[in-house]
Amino acid sequence: MAKVGFVGLGIMGDPMAGHLIDAGHTLYLYDIKPVPAELTDKGGVACATVAPDA
C-alpha cells in the first residue's frame, strides 16, 4: 500500500484519514490541533511539522 501524508484532520479529514488507514495505507498525520488518538491507535503516525525532512 501507499505511504500518504495527510494534512488537516477536521470534520472531513478525520474520517477520511481513518478510512485510508483501514484500507491499509501508512498515514503521516499533521494538524494544528493534536492528532486524534483514535488515528494513532489505528497505526497513523503523528508528525510535528509538514516539512518532509524534519
CORJOQUI-V529726 format. One line per field, one symbol per residue. phi: phi as a letter, one per 40 degrees, with the letter a starting at -180 (. if undefined). psi: psi as a letter, one per 20 degrees, with the letter a starting at -180 (. if undefined). burial: # if it has 16 or more other C-alpha atoms within 10 Angstrom, else .. A space follows every 50 residues. Layout:
phi = ???
psi = ???
burial = ???
This chain:
phi = .ccbcbbgbcdccdccccccccchccbbbaaccdcdcccccchcbcbcac ccbc
psi = rqpppopolbhhhghggghgghijqopopqqhrqpphhghhiiqopqiri phj.
burial = .....##.#....#..##.##...#######...#...##..#####... ....
